[in-house]
Amino acid sequence: MSTGTDTAAPYRSPLRAGRDGFARLLRAEWTKFRTVRGWVLAMGAAALVTVLLGVLLATGMRTVCSNGPVEIRCPALPTGPGGEAVDDKFYFVYRQLTGDGSITARVTSMAGQIRLPDAVPGVRNVVPGVVPWAKAGVMVKESGEQGSPYAAVMVTGEHGVRMQHDFTHDTAGRPGKVSERSPRWLRLTRTGETLTGYESADGVTWAAVGTVRLAGLPDTVRIGMFAASPGHLTVTQGGISGSSSAMRFAEVTAVFDRVGLEGTAPAGAWSRQDVGVTLGPDGLPHHPGGLVESGGTFTVTGVGDIAPRLGDAVVETPLTGVAIGLIAVIVVAVTFMTAEYRRGLIRTTLLASPRRGRVPAAKAVVIGAAAFAAGLVAAGVTVPLGTRLLREGGTPVLPVSALTELRVIVGCAAMFAATAVFALALGALFRRGVAAVAAAVVMIILPHILATASVLPVDAAQWLLRVTPAAAFAILQSVPEYPQVIHHYAPAAGFYPLAPWAGLAVLCGYAVLALGLAVFLLRRRDA
């Protein structure tokens, strides 16, 4: 009779065993990474160089304004209802309206003048003309303060009738230009916080352009006619030498008649305000607007724009060192893979993990996580510190929401991680450090430098930033492109052809493709 006890081995599912095996492989790869001091220091250096270059740039930028011969701190940028920086500069002819009401006016002409590049040095080259986004129409505005809420229906130089409100919103009406033979009737009605814009070709048949709600609009507002003209943008294309841009003076003059005002508004003369007018060193208005009123006809001249502000520093401006930091990440990621081949350790690693595809996958997780941490520290320090230093030096920084700033920081970290995985995969494909590093730099860093340094035509630069891994730099763009704002939307000016997450997705796609190819080849060829 046997006194022994039979014991059955515990059952472990293949799935559980697979998970445990990959977890052990992850721990092994993490141990390899952290025990090589050079890799850890180089990853820290990637974060450090990003921070130092950003701080150096921010402290070196200084902007001052003047009050006559005296330098003063520049005033804060006006902000709109959504918190974005805005241009709010126009000539306004208005009355106070209490409660509900409307204004109707016919626009019979738009003319103006534009300054072009000087044909003769020292001689101003001013010609008749109207820029495409010059605008004139009727408006309801909360107050005369720059950035206060408004709604307006208007005619434009080349974009037909539009209804715009609160700076960032734009709705298209009928196309076409205004003239004495083809005047445009405009109407804007207020019912509480709701404003509706209308247009008509004859003053009889009206079509709605749009309806908006201005939350919190006070009972008494300003209602009237306005004119504004942004500057004339000149872009010089230099072939292989890239492009440059300049914004020059432009103004518009619009003629209104058949003006009718309904609602509770004081009678008598119309008030006028040159909203946001710039004062020259002598204290007098520089390029002022104006009004000529005669027999019910109003001729209004204005300069400036009513739109989101662009062209100043942005929260990603201090991230100028990201490209250098990425080079350090690339070197670490490549050597993390190629060191196995150089030292002959790859065979030992593959013996410990016979399922070969797990090895590059585990290495990708480890190096991606390390790079993400480095990028998060780099951007998390550089963005808030750099923007604070810029503002302290008087340089305006376009404000963005907290979520947008967080997206820039986390997106920068994600770009570090995706770059590391891509470089690791190239290391597995080439098995040689120098070749893999060179390939990663040529595919990620070089296209970005060529596109943003104005050494390529804009179309070529945008093409590069669509099809190469350098598209990921779009994740750093914080301010969007506005179709209704005249600006040089080029990579050299910080505007990328792809949306932020779409650009990052291009790099991630390259990384996944390269890693998949590396796994495929590792399974088919000798270690």
C-alpha positions as CSV (number, residue, x, y, z in Angstrom):
1,M,0.0,0.0,0.0
2,S,1.5,3.2,-1.1
3,T,1.8,6.0,1.4
4,G,2.9,8.6,-1.1
5,T,0.7,11.4,-2.3
6,D,0.3,12.1,-6.0
7,T,0.5,15.8,-6.8
8,A,-0.6,17.2,-10.2
9,A,1.3,20.1,-11.7
10,P,-0.7,23.4,-11.6
11,Y,-2.3,24.3,-14.9
12,R,-1.2,27.5,-16.6
13,S,-3.0,28.7,-19.7
14,P,-0.8,29.5,-22.7
15,L,-2.2,33.0,-22.7
16,R,-1.2,33.6,-19.0
17,A,2.2,32.1,-19.7
18,G,2.6,34.3,-22.7
19,R,1.8,37.4,-20.7
20,D,4.2,36.4,-17.9
21,G,6.9,35.7,-20.4
22,F,6.5,39.1,-22.1
23,A,6.5,40.8,-18.6
24,R,9.8,39.1,-17.7
25,L,11.2,40.2,-21.1
26,L,10.1,43.8,-20.4
27,R,11.8,43.7,-17.0
28,A,15.0,42.3,-18.6
29,E,15.1,45.0,-21.2
30,W,14.4,47.7,-18.7
31,T,17.3,46.4,-16.6
32,K,19.5,46.5,-19.6
33,F,18.6,50.1,-20.3
34,R,18.9,51.5,-16.8
35,T,22.2,49.7,-16.0
36,V,23.9,51.4,-19.0
37,R,24.7,54.8,-17.6
38,G,25.4,56.3,-21.0
39,W,21.9,55.6,-22.2
40,V,20.3,57.1,-19.1
41,L,22.5,60.2,-19.2
42,A,21.9,60.7,-22.9
43,M,18.2,60.5,-22.5
44,G,18.4,63.0,-19.7
45,A,20.6,65.2,-22.0
46,A,17.9,65.1,-24.6
47,A,15.5,66.7,-22.1
48,L,18.2,69.1,-20.7
49,V,19.2,70.4,-24.1
50,T,15.6,71.1,-25.0
51,V,15.1,73.1,-21.9
52,L,18.4,75.0,-22.1
53,L,17.9,76.0,-25.7
54,G,14.4,77.1,-25.0
55,V,15.4,79.2,-22.0
56,L,18.3,80.7,-24.0
57,L,15.9,81.7,-26.8
58,A,13.3,83.1,-24.4
59,T,15.8,85.2,-22.4
60,G,17.4,86.6,-25.6
61,M,14.1,87.9,-27.0
62,R,13.1,91.4,-25.8
63,T,10.4,93.7,-27.1
64,V,9.7,97.3,-26.1
65,C,7.3,99.9,-27.2
66,S,7.7,103.7,-27.1
67,N,5.8,106.7,-25.9
68,G,7.5,109.4,-27.9
69,P,11.2,109.1,-27.2
70,V,10.6,107.0,-24.0
71,E,10.7,103.2,-24.1
72,I,7.7,101.6,-22.2
73,R,6.5,98.1,-21.6
74,C,4.2,97.0,-24.4
75,P,0.5,96.8,-23.5
76,A,-1.1,93.4,-23.1
77,L,-2.7,92.0,-26.2
78,P,-6.5,92.4,-26.4
79,T,-8.4,89.2,-26.0
80,G,-11.7,88.1,-27.4
81,P,-14.6,86.4,-25.6
82,G,-13.0,83.0,-26.1
83,G,-9.7,84.1,-24.5
84,E,-7.7,84.2,-27.9
85,A,-5.6,87.3,-28.8
86,V,-7.4,89.4,-31.3
87,D,-6.9,92.4,-33.7
88,D,-9.8,94.7,-33.0
89,K,-9.1,97.9,-35.0
90,F,-11.7,99.6,-37.2
91,Y,-13.6,102.8,-37.6
92,F,-17.1,102.7,-36.1
93,V,-20.0,105.1,-36.6
94,Y,-22.7,104.2,-34.1
95,R,-25.5,104.9,-31.7
96,Q,-26.5,103.4,-28.4
97,L,-29.3,100.9,-28.7
98,T,-31.3,99.8,-25.7
99,G,-33.2,96.6,-26.0
100,D,-34.2,95.0,-29.3
101,G,-33.8,96.8,-32.7
102,S,-32.1,96.6,-36.1
103,I,-30.0,98.6,-38.5
104,T,-30.4,98.6,-42.3
105,A,-27.9,100.1,-44.7
106,R,-27.0,99.9,-48.4
107,V,-23.4,99.7,-49.4
108,T,-22.8,101.3,-52.8
109,S,-19.0,101.1,-53.2
110,M,-15.8,100.0,-51.7
111,A,-12.5,101.7,-52.7
112,G,-9.1,102.0,-51.0
113,Q,-5.4,102.2,-51.3
114,I,-2.6,99.7,-50.9
115,R,1.0,100.2,-50.4
116,L,3.1,97.9,-52.6
117,P,6.9,97.2,-52.4
118,D,8.7,100.4,-53.4
119,A,9.7,100.4,-57.0
120,V,12.1,103.3,-56.3
121,P,14.0,103.2,-53.0
122,G,12.6,105.9,-50.7
123,V,9.5,106.6,-52.8
124,R,6.3,105.2,-51.4
125,N,4.5,103.0,-53.9
126,V,0.8,103.5,-53.0
127,V,-1.8,102.3,-55.6
128,P,-5.7,102.2,-55.6
129,G,-7.2,98.9,-54.6
130,V,-8.9,96.9,-51.9
131,V,-7.4,93.8,-50.2
132,P,-9.4,90.6,-50.3
133,W,-10.5,90.7,-46.7
134,A,-11.2,94.4,-46.5
135,K,-14.7,94.7,-44.9
136,A,-17.4,97.2,-44.4
137,G,-20.9,96.7,-43.0
138,V,-23.2,97.0,-40.0
139,M,-22.4,95.8,-36.5
140,V,-23.7,95.4,-33.0
141,K,-20.9,95.6,-30.4
142,E,-21.1,95.3,-26.6
143,S,-18.8,98.4,-26.1
144,G,-16.0,100.3,-27.5
145,E,-13.4,98.2,-25.7
146,Q,-11.1,96.1,-27.8
147,G,-12.0,92.5,-27.6
148,S,-15.6,93.0,-26.5
149,P,-18.3,90.7,-28.1
150,Y,-19.8,91.7,-31.5
151,A,-21.7,90.5,-34.5
152,A,-21.5,92.0,-37.9
153,V,-22.8,91.4,-41.4
154,M,-20.5,92.9,-44.1
155,V,-19.3,93.1,-47.7
156,T,-15.7,92.2,-48.4
157,G,-13.1,92.9,-51.0
158,E,-13.2,89.5,-52.7
159,H,-15.1,87.1,-50.5
160,G,-18.7,88.4,-50.9
161,V,-21.0,88.9,-48.0
162,R,-20.0,87.5,-44.7
163,M,-21.4,87.3,-41.2
164,Q,-18.8,87.3,-38.5
165,H,-18.9,87.3,-34.7
166,D,-16.6,87.2,-31.8
167,F,-13.5,87.2,-34.0
168,T,-13.1,83.5,-34.8
169,H,-16.5,82.8,-36.4
170,D,-17.3,83.4,-40.1
171,T,-20.3,82.5,-42.2
172,A,-20.4,83.0,-45.9
173,G,-23.3,84.7,-47.7
174,R,-23.6,85.4,-51.5
175,P,-20.3,85.9,-53.4
176,G,-19.6,88.9,-55.6
177,K,-18.2,92.4,-55.2
178,V,-20.1,95.6,-54.4
179,S,-20.4,98.5,-56.8
180,E,-22.8,101.3,-57.7
181,R,-24.3,99.0,-60.3
182,S,-24.5,96.1,-57.9
183,P,-25.0,97.5,-54.4
184,R,-25.6,95.3,-51.4
185,W,-28.2,95.9,-48.7
186,L,-27.3,94.7,-45.3
187,R,-29.4,94.3,-42.2
188,L,-28.6,93.2,-38.6
189,T,-31.4,92.6,-36.1
190,R,-31.2,92.1,-32.4
191,T,-33.6,90.2,-30.3
192,G,-32.3,89.8,-26.8
193,E,-29.0,87.9,-27.1
194,T,-29.8,86.7,-30.6
195,L,-28.5,88.5,-33.7
196,T,-29.5,87.7,-37.3
197,G,-27.8,89.1,-40.4
198,Y,-29.6,89.5,-43.7
199,E,-28.5,90.6,-47.2
200,S,-30.5,91.8,-50.2
201,A,-29.8,93.0,-53.8
202,D,-32.8,95.4,-53.9
203,G,-33.9,96.1,-50.3
204,V,-37.1,94.2,-50.9
205,T,-36.2,90.5,-51.0
206,W,-34.0,89.5,-48.1
207,A,-32.0,86.3,-47.4
208,A,-30.6,85.4,-44.0
209,V,-26.9,85.0,-43.8
210,G,-26.7,83.7,-40.3
211,T,-27.9,83.8,-36.7
212,V,-25.7,83.9,-33.6
213,R,-26.1,84.2,-29.9
214,L,-23.9,86.5,-27.8
215,A,-24.3,85.2,-24.3
216,G,-24.4,87.9,-21.7
217,L,-25.0,90.8,-24.1
218,P,-26.1,93.8,-22.0
219,D,-29.3,95.6,-22.6
220,T,-27.6,98.7,-24.1
221,V,-25.1,98.1,-26.9
222,R,-23.6,100.0,-29.8
223,I,-25.1,99.6,-33.2
224,G,-23.9,101.2,-36.5
225,M,-21.6,101.0,-39.5
226,F,-17.9,100.2,-39.7
227,A,-15.0,99.8,-42.1
228,A,-11.7,98.0,-41.7
229,S,-8.9,96.8,-43.9
230,P,-6.1,94.4,-42.9
231,G,-2.7,95.0,-44.5
232,H,-1.6,93.8,-47.9
233,L,0.4,90.6,-47.7
234,T,3.3,90.3,-50.1
235,V,5.0,86.9,-50.4
236,T,8.2,86.8,-52.4
237,Q,9.0,83.3,-53.8
238,G,12.6,82.7,-54.3
239,G,12.6,79.3,-56.0
240,I,15.1,77.1,-54.3
241,S,15.9,80.0,-51.9
242,G,12.5,79.8,-50.3
243,S,10.1,82.6,-49.6
244,S,9.7,85.7,-47.5
245,S,6.6,87.8,-46.5
246,A,5.8,91.3,-45.6
247,M,2.6,93.0,-44.5
248,R,2.1,96.6,-45.7
249,F,-0.5,99.3,-45.1
250,A,-3.9,99.2,-46.7
251,E,-7.2,101.1,-46.1
252,V,-10.7,100.9,-47.3
253,T,-13.4,103.5,-47.9
254,A,-17.1,102.4,-48.1
255,V,-20.1,104.4,-49.0
256,F,-23.4,103.7,-47.1
257,D,-26.8,105.2,-47.8
258,R,-30.5,104.4,-47.1
259,V,-29.5,103.9,-43.4
260,G,-32.4,103.0,-41.2
261,L,-32.3,102.3,-37.4
262,E,-35.2,100.7,-35.5
263,G,-35.4,100.5,-31.7
264,T,-34.8,102.7,-28.7
265,A,-31.8,104.8,-29.8
266,P,-31.1,108.5,-29.1
267,A,-31.7,110.9,-32.0
268,G,-29.2,113.4,-33.3
269,A,-25.7,113.0,-34.6
270,W,-24.0,109.7,-34.9
271,S,-21.1,109.0,-32.6
272,R,-17.8,107.8,-33.9
273,Q,-14.8,105.9,-32.6
274,D,-11.5,104.9,-34.2
275,V,-11.3,101.6,-32.3
276,G,-7.7,100.6,-31.5
277,V,-6.1,103.5,-33.4
278,T,-2.3,103.5,-33.2
279,L,-0.7,106.7,-31.8
280,G,2.5,107.9,-33.4
281,P,5.6,109.2,-31.5
282,D,4.0,112.7,-31.6
283,G,0.9,111.4,-29.8
284,L,-1.3,111.8,-32.9
285,P,-3.3,109.0,-34.6
286,H,-1.2,107.0,-37.1
287,H,-3.3,106.2,-40.2
288,P,-6.6,107.3,-38.6
289,G,-10.0,106.4,-40.0
290,G,-12.7,108.9,-40.7
291,L,-16.3,109.8,-41.6
292,V,-17.8,112.2,-44.1
293,E,-21.6,112.6,-43.8
294,S,-23.6,114.4,-46.4
295,G,-27.4,114.2,-47.0
296,G,-27.9,110.8,-45.5
297,T,-24.8,109.3,-47.2
298,F,-22.0,108.1,-44.9
299,T,-18.5,107.7,-46.3
300,V,-16.5,105.6,-43.8
301,T,-12.7,105.0,-44.0
302,G,-11.0,102.5,-41.8
303,V,-7.8,100.4,-41.4
304,G,-7.0,97.4,-39.3
305,D,-8.9,94.1,-38.8
306,I,-11.5,92.4,-36.6
307,A,-10.1,88.9,-36.4
308,P,-7.9,86.5,-34.4
309,R,-4.3,87.9,-34.0
310,L,-1.4,86.0,-35.5
311,G,2.3,86.5,-36.0
312,D,3.4,86.9,-32.4
313,A,5.3,84.3,-30.3
314,V,3.3,81.2,-29.3
315,V,3.6,78.7,-26.5
316,E,5.7,76.4,-28.6
317,T,8.2,79.1,-29.5
318,P,10.6,78.0,-26.7
319,L,10.6,74.5,-28.0
320,T,13.3,75.4,-30.5
321,G,15.6,72.8,-29.0
322,V,13.3,69.8,-29.7
323,A,15.1,68.9,-32.9
324,I,18.4,68.7,-31.1
325,G,16.8,66.7,-28.3
326,L,15.4,64.3,-30.8
327,I,18.9,63.6,-32.2
328,A,20.0,62.5,-28.7
329,V,16.9,60.3,-28.5
330,I,17.7,58.7,-31.9
331,V,21.2,57.9,-30.9
332,V,20.1,56.2,-27.6
333,A,17.3,54.2,-29.3
334,V,19.5,53.0,-32.1
335,T,22.3,51.9,-29.8
336,F,19.8,50.2,-27.5
337,M,19.2,47.9,-30.4
338,T,22.5,47.7,-32.3
339,A,24.6,47.1,-29.1
340,E,23.1,43.6,-29.0
341,Y,24.6,42.9,-32.4
342,R,27.9,44.6,-31.8
343,R,28.6,42.7,-28.6
344,G,27.2,39.4,-29.8
345,L,24.5,39.4,-27.1
346,I,21.5,39.1,-29.5
347,R,21.9,35.3,-29.6
348,T,21.6,35.1,-25.8
349,T,18.6,37.4,-25.9
350,L,16.9,35.3,-28.5
351,L,17.6,32.1,-26.6
352,A,15.9,33.5,-23.6
353,S,12.9,34.5,-25.7
354,P,12.5,32.0,-28.6
355,R,9.5,34.0,-29.9
356,R,11.7,36.5,-31.7
357,G,9.0,39.1,-32.4
358,R,8.8,39.8,-28.7
359,V,12.4,41.1,-28.4
360,P,12.0,44.2,-30.6
361,A,8.5,44.7,-29.2
362,A,9.8,44.7,-25.6
363,K,12.7,47.0,-26.5
364,A,10.2,49.4,-28.2
365,V,8.1,49.6,-25.1
366,V,11.1,50.3,-22.9
367,I,12.7,52.9,-25.1
368,G,9.4,54.5,-26.0
369,A,8.5,54.9,-22.3
370,A,11.9,56.3,-21.5
371,A,11.7,58.8,-24.4
372,F,8.2,59.7,-23.5
373,A,9.3,60.6,-19.9
374,A,12.2,62.6,-21.2
375,G,10.0,64.5,-23.6
376,L,7.3,65.1,-20.9
377,V,9.9,66.6,-18.6
378,A,11.5,68.7,-21.4
379,A,8.2,70.2,-22.7
380,G,6.6,70.4,-19.2
381,V,9.5,72.6,-18.1
382,T,10.2,74.5,-21.3
383,V,6.7,75.6,-22.3
384,P,5.6,77.3,-19.0
385,L,9.1,78.6,-18.1
386,G,9.9,79.8,-21.7
387,T,6.5,81.6,-22.1
388,R,6.9,83.3,-18.7
389,L,10.4,84.5,-19.7
390,L,9.1,85.8,-23.1
391,R,6.4,87.8,-21.4
392,E,8.8,89.2,-18.8
393,G,11.0,90.4,-21.7
394,G,8.0,92.2,-23.2
395,T,7.4,89.7,-26.0
396,P,3.7,89.1,-26.6
397,V,2.7,85.4,-26.5
398,L,-0.5,84.4,-28.0
399,P,-2.7,82.9,-25.3
400,V,-4.2,79.4,-25.7
401,S,-6.4,77.3,-23.6
402,A,-5.0,75.1,-20.8
403,L,-6.1,72.0,-22.9
404,T,-4.1,73.3,-25.9
405,E,-1.0,73.9,-23.8
406,L,-1.4,70.4,-22.3
407,R,-1.7,68.9,-25.8
408,V,1.5,70.6,-26.9
409,I,3.4,69.2,-23.9
410,V,2.0,65.7,-24.1
411,G,2.3,65.8,-27.9
412,C,5.9,66.7,-27.6
413,A,6.4,63.7,-25.3
414,A,4.6,61.4,-27.7
415,M,6.8,62.6,-30.6
416,F,9.9,61.8,-28.5
417,A,8.5,58.3,-27.9
418,A,7.5,57.7,-31.5
419,T,10.9,58.9,-32.7
420,A,12.6,56.5,-30.3
421,V,10.5,53.5,-31.5
422,F,11.2,54.4,-35.2
423,A,14.9,54.8,-34.6
424,L,15.0,51.5,-32.7
425,A,13.3,49.7,-35.6
426,L,15.9,51.2,-38.0
427,G,18.6,49.9,-35.7
428,A,17.1,46.4,-36.0
429,L,16.9,46.8,-39.8
430,F,20.3,48.1,-40.4
431,R,22.1,46.4,-37.5
432,R,24.7,49.2,-37.8
433,G,24.5,52.3,-35.5
434,V,25.9,54.9,-37.9
435,A,23.6,53.9,-40.8
436,A,20.5,53.8,-38.6
437,V,21.2,57.1,-36.9
438,A,21.9,58.8,-40.2
439,A,18.7,57.4,-41.7
440,A,16.5,58.5,-38.8
441,V,18.0,62.0,-38.8
442,V,17.6,62.3,-42.6
443,M,13.9,61.2,-42.4
444,I,12.8,63.2,-39.3
445,I,15.1,66.1,-38.6
446,L,16.4,67.2,-42.0
447,P,12.9,67.6,-43.6
448,H,11.9,69.8,-40.7
449,I,15.0,72.0,-41.0
450,L,14.6,72.4,-44.8
451,A,10.9,73.2,-44.4
452,T,11.1,75.7,-41.6
453,A,14.4,77.5,-42.6
454,S,12.9,79.1,-45.7
455,V,15.3,77.3,-48.0
456,L,12.5,75.6,-50.0
457,P,9.4,77.0,-51.8
458,V,6.3,76.8,-49.6
459,D,4.7,74.0,-51.7
460,A,7.8,71.9,-51.4
461,A,8.1,72.5,-47.7
462,Q,4.4,71.5,-47.1
463,W,4.8,68.4,-49.2
464,L,7.8,67.3,-47.1
465,L,5.8,67.8,-43.9
466,R,3.0,65.7,-45.2
467,V,4.8,62.6,-46.4
468,T,7.9,62.3,-44.1
469,P,8.1,61.5,-40.4
470,A,8.8,65.1,-39.8
471,A,5.1,65.7,-40.1
472,A,5.0,65.0,-36.4
473,F,6.2,68.5,-35.6
474,A,2.7,69.6,-36.4
475,I,1.8,68.4,-32.9
476,L,3.6,71.4,-31.5
477,Q,1.4,73.9,-33.4
478,S,-0.9,75.7,-30.9
479,V,-2.7,78.3,-33.0
480,P,-4.9,77.2,-35.9
481,E,-5.0,78.6,-39.4
482,Y,-8.0,81.0,-39.9
483,P,-9.2,81.2,-43.5
484,Q,-10.7,84.6,-42.9
485,V,-7.3,86.1,-41.7
486,I,-4.6,87.2,-44.0
487,H,-1.3,85.6,-43.0
488,H,1.6,83.8,-44.5
489,Y,0.6,80.2,-43.6
490,A,3.9,78.4,-44.2
491,P,6.0,76.1,-42.1
492,A,8.6,78.8,-41.7
493,A,5.9,80.8,-39.9
494,G,5.0,77.9,-37.6
495,F,2.0,76.6,-39.7
496,Y,2.0,73.0,-40.8
497,P,-0.1,71.4,-43.6
498,L,-1.5,68.6,-41.4
499,A,-3.6,68.9,-38.2
500,P,-1.6,68.3,-35.0
501,W,-2.7,64.7,-34.3
502,A,-2.7,63.8,-38.0
503,G,1.0,64.9,-38.2
504,L,1.9,62.8,-35.2
505,A,0.0,59.9,-36.7
506,V,2.3,60.0,-39.8
507,L,5.4,59.4,-37.6
508,C,3.6,56.7,-35.7
509,G,2.7,55.0,-38.9
510,Y,6.3,55.0,-40.0
511,A,7.3,53.6,-36.6
512,V,4.8,50.8,-36.7
513,L,5.7,49.9,-40.3
514,A,9.4,49.9,-39.5
515,L,9.0,47.9,-36.4
516,G,6.8,45.3,-38.2
517,L,9.4,45.0,-40.9
518,A,12.1,44.5,-38.3
519,V,10.2,41.7,-36.6
520,F,9.6,40.0,-40.0
521,L,13.3,40.1,-40.9
522,L,14.4,39.0,-37.4
523,R,12.3,35.9,-37.8
524,R,13.6,35.1,-41.2
525,R,17.3,35.8,-41.0
526,D,20.1,34.7,-38.7
527,A,20.9,36.7,-35.6
